[in-house]
Amino acid sequence: MKQVDVVDVVEGYLSEVKRYVRISRGRILFRDPRGEVLIERLKDSVVSAFVGEGDLSRVYVWIDALKALLDDTSRLLGGLGWSFPREFKGFLDDPRVHLRRKLFNYTFDLVRGRMSVSDYIVKARQAVTTSLKSNVRSLYQAWVFAGIVYHLALRGATIVYPEHRQILLERSGRQRAGVIPPNLVLSLGSGELSFFLEAPRPVGWEDTEDLRRVWRLYVSLRPDMMVYSGIVLNIVKLDDPQNPILRPNVIIECKETGDWFKRVRILKGPLSKPLTAEEWMSRWIEGLWEGLGEALGVSREEVGELLRGERRGLRVSEVKLLNLYKETFKPDIFIVVSEPKLDHSVRRELEEQDITVFDEVKIGDKGRLREVALTLESITGKQGASPLAILRSKVAEAMGSSITLDELMEALLELGELRFEELLEILRSKRWREDSMVTTS
């Protein structure tokens, strides 16, 4: 819909609404229920104007496909459903209603005369399009994650974590204890895989100034998915101020827009604030000067301007940004899952950076994610299964039924209390052997 048409629609509904309301001390009082109905129609028309019925219908089809995949995956794993972020859940329930809610405050300001029609249209467009893009991105990322897990479930994967068996697509409030836990840990015959979605994020700890300073370099670099071989229940390393995040085995980035490889982003990111003299002295920052410029394809001088606060941001292509993620986190494998088919030149540029590409991965075609799942399965034995996982597997086999980590830990604690003297003897013997090895060396 053209801008002039949107203005006509908004002004037409606004004049109708005012027939059924009166404003008293900034509040809207409805004289007739038809006023509320007209306000909802106004918001609905604005959503249709900025999104389009064709695009919205396509989103409904994608949501139906995702929900079917989520149900199939949960059933195969023996899970108890999925947990979503509040924003994304509202979008999945009904995208049109969700987008209408984004206009609530603006529409009431319009009716109360606190916002002009032109300002309303600008803000409404931004609210609707931003919410749609953000949620479609979450939708594609959820499809990729669920599709990978689906194929791993077909190959016999079972849930190790979370213990309540509800698969987590959100991280809300789960890092207040100063740790970053996984969204999902799966056990396969060859080992385990730990999945972290959109981590790292700020965590609730009291730390040193140095650690806080380094942490800020990481919080804005947030890969879509980090995967670790083995059972990894926390990726924060407080004892390593230069690398506060455990190095992932695999990073997966999901790209849903048709022209993502042509886009340029303003990187304000981890270096958005001026640095202190002490920070300038840091060897890590000196290394970043050289490495960041090379990874992003910009000059050392431009990086210096950004560090000193003289430049608000760097214009960086999405392709170069992928290389920055790779150079920062240094995974063994870096994977890009792309909805559109990539041009030969783009694919070659990524592969020259040792980035594995899976393109034309469409919502509704989960078969395209089988190769990604097989790639992840190939790393499961890389670290070797943890002693706790091995014991859990042996106990489950002997019992003839599955057992959770919580159940195993409770049983081990009880066993330790019952046979306390034997536990002490084992610990003393272990320490004696270690001391003997140190003395001998």
N, C-alpha and C positions, 0 to 999 in steps of 0.2 A: 504494500500500500504506500502511495506517495505521501510526502510530508504534509502537503495541503489536505489530502484526504483524511489523515490522522487528526489534523486540527479540526476539520469539520465534524468528524465523529465525536471527538472529545467535547467540543463546544455544544453540539446537539444534545448529547446526554446530560451535560452539565446544566443546560437551561431547563431540561425536563426534571432533573433531580431537584432543582431549587423550588419547583412548584410544590414539592411534598415535604420540605424540611424548613426549619428555621434555626438560626444560629443564636445561641444564648451563652455569653461569657466564654466563647471559644468552643462550646460544645455543639454537636449536631443533634437536634431533636427532630424526630420523624413525625410528621403530621399524619402520614399514611404509609402503610407497609410497602406500597409501590416504590417509595423512595429508596429503600434498601435493595429491592430487586433491580432498579435501574443502576445503582452503584455497582452491583455485581456484573451487570451487562456491560457497563462502561469498562471495567477492568478486563473482562473477557474479550472485548473488542480490541483493546490495546494489546493484549497478549497475541491475538490473532494477527494484528497489524505488524508486529515486530518479529514474530516467529514464522507465521505462515502455516496454514492447515496441513500442507504436504509434509513439512518438516516435523510438525507435531505428531502426525499420524505415523511417521517413520519411527519416532521415539517410542510410541506405544508398542509398536512391533518389536523393537529392540528390548524393551522392558519385559514383554511376555517371554521372549527367548531367554533372557537372563534368568528370570524366575524359574523357568522350566529346568535350566541347567543347574541352578542352585539346588532345586529339589532333588534332581537325579544324583548330584554329587554328594549331598548330605545323606541320601539313602544308601549309596554305595559305601560310604565311610562309616555308616552307623552313627552319624551325627544327629544332633538335636536342633538343626536349623542354623540360621546365620544371624549375626548381630551387626546392625548397620549404624553409621553415624546418623544423628537426628535429621540433619539437612538432607542427606541422600535418601533416607527412608521416606521422608515426605514426598520427594520427587518420584520414587518408585511407586508409592501409593496412587498418585495421580498427578502427572506433570503439569497439566493445565491448571489444576487447583493450586498446586505449589507455586507456579509462576504468578498466579493471581494474588497470592498472599504477599508477594514481594512489593505489590503496589498499594498495600493497605494504608500505610502512613501517608504516602504521597497523595493518594486519592482523597483522603479526609482533609489534608491541607488544601487541596484544590477546592473542595466543596466549601470549606470554611473561608475561602478567599485569601489564604495565607501563601498561596503559590499561584503564579500565572499559568495559563494554558501552555505557553511556550516552554517554561521551566519544567512543568509537569511532563511534557513529552520527552524532553531531554533526559530527565532523571528516570522516567519509566522505561525508556529504551535501554538505558544503561543497566538498570536493575534486572530487566527481563533477559537481555542477551547475555549478561555476565553469569546469571544463575543457570541459564540453559547450557552455556559452554562448560561451566564448572561441573555440572551434574552429568553431562554427556561424557566428559572426560572420566569421571568416577565410574560411569556405567561401562565404558570400554575397559578400564583397568580391572573392574570386578569381573568382567567376562573373561579376560585373559587369565586372571588368577584362578577363577573357578574352573575354567577349561583345563588348565594345567593340572589342578588337583583332581579333576574328574578322570583324566587319563592315568594319573598315578593310582587312583582308587581302583580303576579297572585292572591294574597290575598288582593289586593286593595291598595297597597302602592302608594303614589304620591310624587313627588319631592317638597321639601321645599327649599332646597339649593343645587346647586347654582341657583341664580335667572334666569340666562340666559338659564337654563335647559340643558346645555351641561355637561354630566357626566364626572368628572375629574379622570383620571388615573395617573395624574402627579402632582408634587408639585413645579415645576420650578418657582422661583421668587415670590412665593406667601407668603413668610414669612419675607419680608423686613421691614414690618411695626412693627415688634416685636411681632407678633401673629402667631399662627399655626391654620389656618382655616381647616374645614373638606373637604374631597373630595366630600361627598354626605350626605345630610340629607333627610330621608324619613319620611313621615307621614303615620301612620296606624290608624285604628279605636281606638286602645288601647293606642296610644301615638306615639312618634317619636324615630328614631334611627339615630345617627350621626356616620359616618364612617371616619376614618383617616387611610390612607395607608402609610406605611413606615414612620411613625412619632414616636418620635420627631426628628427634624433636627435642625441645628443651625439657629438662627433667628437674624434679624438685629436690635439689641437694644444696648443702652449704659447702662451697668449695673455695679454693684459693683464687686470688685474683688472676694468676697465670692461667688456671684452668678455665675460668670464665672467659678470659680473653680468647683462648684457643677455641673454646666451644662455639663462640659466635662465628667463627670461620666455617663451622660445619652446619649450623642449624638451617641455613638457607639452601644448602645443597642437599636435596632430599630425593633420592632415587625412588621411583615408583615401587620397586620391589628389590629387596636384598635377600639372598638365600644362602644358608650355611649348611655345610655337611655336618651331621651329628646333631645331638640335642644341645641347642644353644638357648638358654633361658634369659640371657642378659648380654647386650652388646656394648655396654658402657665399660670403659677401662679407665678407672680413676687414677691408676698408678702410672699412666702414660700420657703426660700432658700434650705431647706432640701428636699423638694419634689416639684421641679419646674414644674412638669407635673401633670395635673388632673388625678386622678386614674381612669382607664377605667373599665367599667363593664365587658367587654369581650375582650380577646386577641385571635386572630386566627393566627396560624402559618401554612404556606403551605410548604409541603415537596414533591418535584417532582422527585428526583433521586431514583433509585431502591434500593440503599444500604445506604440511608441517615443515618439510625439508627446505622450503623457500622462505620461511619466516625468520625474522630477526627479533631477538629479545633484548631489552635493556637490562643488563646485569648490574643490579645495585647490591644484591646478594650479600655475601659474607664480609665484604669490605666496604660497607656503606658509611662507616663512621671514621673520622680522622683517627690516626693512631698516635700513641704516646711515644716519647723518645725511647723508652724501654722497649717498646714493640719494634721500633726501627732497628734496635740492636739485635733482635732475635735472629738466630741463624735460620729458623723455620721461615720467617718472613723473607729473609734474603733469598732462600731457596724458592719461595713462592713467587717472588719477583720474576725469576727466570722461568720457572715452570708454568706459571699462570699465563704469561704472555705467549709462550710457545703453544700451550694447549688451546688457547682461544684464538690464536692467529692474529694477535695485536702486538703493538710495539711495547718494549719495556718502558718507554716514556709514558705511554697511555696508562699502563698499570700503575706507574708511580704517581700520576695525577689522581687516579682513583684512590690510592692509598692515602695520599695527603689531603683528600677531601676537596681537591680542586676540580674534580670531575664528578658529576652526579651519577653517572653510570656508563657502562660500556655497551656498545651495540654489538651483539654477538649472535651469530647464526645458530639455529637449533642444532645443526650438525656439529659445529665447534663446541657447543655446550655439552654434547654427549662425551666428547673427548675430555672435557674438564672433569666430568663425573668420573670417567675412567682413570684419569691421572690422579685424582684426589683419593679415591677409595681403593684403587689398584686391585680389582677382583681378578680371579683366574679367568673367568669368562664374562664377557659383556654382551648382552643380547638386546636387540631392538625388535619389538613386535609392532609392525606398522599396518594400519588399516588399508591405506592406499598402496598400490604397486609403485615401487621406486624406480626412477630413471636409472639407466645403467651407470651413469656418471656418479650419481649419489651413492648407489650401492657400492661402487668401486672405492669411493672416498672413505666410506665407513669401513669396508673390509680391509683397506690399507691401514686403518687405525686398529686393526685386530678386533673389530666389532662384528658379531654375528648377526645377520639380518634374516628375519622371517617377515615377509611382506604379504599383502593381500589377505590378511587375517581379518575376516569379516564377522561381525556379530551374527550368530545363527549358524556358523560353520565351525563347530568345535573340533572337527577333525584336523584342522590346520594347526592346532596346538599340540598334537601328539608328539611331533618332533621336539618341541620345547620341553615337554615332560620327559622324554627319553634323554635329552641332554642333561637335565637335572638329576635323573636317576643315575647317570654315569658317574656323578661325583659323590654318591652316598657313601662309598667305602673309602673315600679319600682321607678322611681324618680317622677312620676306624670308629666303631661303635663305642660309646662310653661304657665304663664298667657297670654303671647303674642300669644302662639300657640292656646290657648283656644279661645281668642278673634278673631284670624284669622279664626278659624273654624266656629265660630258663624256668622261672617260677610259673609263668603263664602256661608253658608247655607241660610242666609237671602237673599243674592243676587242671589242665584241659579247658581253661577259660581265661579271658583277658583280665588284666589287673592294671589299675591306674598307678601312676607314680606316687600319689598321695597314700594309697593303700600300702604300697611297698615301703615307703618311708615310715609310716606308722608302725608297720610290723617290725622293721629293723630297729626302731627306737625301743619297742617293747622287748625285743630279743636282747638288746644291749642292756636293759635294766635287769632282765632275768639272769643273764650270764655276764654280769659286770666284770668279775675277776678275770674271766677269759678274754674279754675285750681289752682290759688293761694290759694283759700279758702280750696280746697281739701287737698293741701299740708300742709297748716297750721294746719288743723284739724288732719291730720295724725301725724304730729310732736307733737301736744299737747297730743294726746292719748299715744304716745310712752313715752313722758316725764312724764306723769302721772303714767304710769306703773312702771317706774324706781323709782319715788319718793315713790310709795306705797311699792315696794319691799325693 
